[in-house]
Amino acid sequence: MNRQSFNEGWIVSTTGNMVGELLGEKQAPPKSVTLPHDAMIALPRKEKNPAQNSGGFFPGGDYTYTKTFFVPEGKKERY
């Protein structure tokens, strides 16, 4: 049996932050990450962000995590 960590090889991308776009903030390009990961942790915190202290002053937004992986033909029935 081949065991492999499923935490590596993920891509995180923003699916849009309408408020941030209105404020002129640029969307980050897709980024390769290892899980666990917090998409907002590196973003600037501001008192005037929409969620204010309820969201830890982070800007919020929608993020998508994707991963592509290969399952060998002979093992597809098992998964």
C-alpha positions in Angstrom: 0.0 0.0 0.0 1.3 3.4 -1.0 0.6 6.1 1.7 0.9 9.7 0.8 0.1 12.9 2.6 -3.0 14.5 1.2 -2.1 17.9 2.8 0.4 18.9 0.1 -0.1 20.2 -3.4 -3.2 22.4 -2.8 -3.9 25.7 -4.6 -5.7 28.5 -2.8 -7.3 31.3 -4.8 -9.7 34.1 -4.0 -13.2 33.9 -5.5 -13.6 37.6 -4.9 -13.9 40.1 -2.2 -16.4 42.6 -3.5 -15.8 45.1 -0.7 -12.0 44.9 -1.2 -12.4 45.4 -4.9 -14.5 48.5 -4.3 -11.8 49.8 -2.0 -9.2 49.3 -4.7 -7.5 46.2 -3.1 -5.9 43.8 -5.6 -6.7 40.2 -5.6 -3.9 37.8 -4.9 -2.9 35.3 -7.6 -3.5 31.6 -6.9 -0.9 30.2 -4.5 0.4 26.7 -3.7 -0.1 25.8 -0.1 0.1 22.9 2.4 -2.9 22.2 4.6 -3.8 23.3 7.3 -3.8 26.8 5.9 -5.5 30.0 6.7 -6.1 32.1 3.5 -6.6 35.4 5.4 -3.8 35.2 8.0 -1.3 37.2 5.8 -3.8 39.9 4.8 -3.7 43.3 6.4 -6.0 43.8 9.4 -7.9 47.1 9.5 -10.4 48.5 11.9 -12.7 49.5 9.0 -13.0 46.1 7.4 -16.6 45.0 7.1 -16.5 42.3 9.8 -14.7 44.7 12.2 -13.8 42.9 15.5 -16.2 40.1 14.8 -13.8 38.9 12.0 -10.6 39.9 13.8 -10.4 43.0 11.6 -9.5 40.8 8.6 -11.0 41.8 5.3 -12.9 38.5 4.7 -13.6 37.2 1.3 -14.3 33.9 -0.4 -11.5 31.4 -1.0 -11.3 28.2 -2.9 -8.9 25.3 -2.2 -8.3 22.9 -5.1 -6.2 19.8 -5.6 -5.6 17.5 -8.5 -4.4 14.0 -7.9 -3.9 10.8 -9.8 -5.5 7.5 -8.9 -4.0 4.5 -10.8 -6.4 2.6 -13.0 -6.2 -0.6 -10.9 -7.0 1.2 -7.7 -10.0 3.3 -8.7 -12.5 0.7 -7.4 -11.0 1.1 -3.9 -11.6 4.9 -3.7 
